[in-house]
Amino acid sequence: MMHEAHEHQTGDELEARYANYFDVGHNAFEVVLAFGQYEVVSRPRIHTRIIAAPAYAKALLGLLTSAIEDYEKLYGEIAAGSKHE
């Protein structure tokens, strides 16, 4: 079954941002996900941080794992470190 992004009614139009840089941090209470984009300079520019409780971060991990499995069934294995743009 292919997963598709679900659009939820928010009253505002959602902003879509491209990310090719990711970082993850944590403390005892939160997991912090940072998303950014490499631009002309060699350092990435962080544009979004998501802070979640560990249980929700684990739920996200499950969703990502399932989505990658579905992607690879359709398009083939993603090589580690490859750029699928």
N, C-alpha and C positions, 0 to 999 in steps of 0.2 A: 504494500500500500504506500503510495507516495504521499509524503507530508507536504502540505502547503501552508504558507504563512496565513494565519487567520487575521482578518481585519476586524477590529472591535470598534464599536461606536463610541467616540470620545467627544464629539461635538467640534473637534478641531481636526484638521488634516495632519496626518503623521509625517514627520520628516524622515527621509531615508538617507543614511550616511554610509559611504563605502569605508571599509576597514581592511587594512592589510598588516596591521600591527596589533598585537594583543598582549596584555600583561595581567597577571592574577596575583593578588595578595590576600592575606587573611589575618585575623586575630581570633581570639577565643569566641567571638560573637558574630562576626561578619566575614563574608567573602567579598572582595572588591575586584571587579572586572573592569579593566581599562581597555578602551578601543581607540585606535588612532590610524593615521595614514602617513606613510612615508611620502614626502613631497620632494622637492628639488634638493633640499638640504639632507644630510645623512641621518639626522635625528628625526624620529617620528613625532608628529603633532597629535597629542591626545585630544579627542573631541568629545568623548563620552565616558562616564564612569557609572557603573551599575553596582550598587551595594545591596547584598542580599543575605539573609540568614543562611547558614550552612545547609539546612534541609532544602531550601529552594535552589541553591547552587547545585546540589546533588540531583534535583529534579531536572534542572537545565542540562546537566551532563547526560542524563538518560535520553532526553529529547535530541540532543546533538548526536549521540551515539546512534540512535535509531535513524536519524536523518542521513548520516554518513553511510550507514549500511544500505539504505534505500538508494542513495545516489550511486554507490559502487555497483549495485545490482544492475542499474540502468546503463551506466557509463563506463564501468571498469574501475579497477583499483586505483586509488589515489596514492602515488608514490610519496613517501615521506619527504618533506621539503620541496615538493613540486609546486609550481605556480599554476593553478587552474583559475584563469581570469576570464 
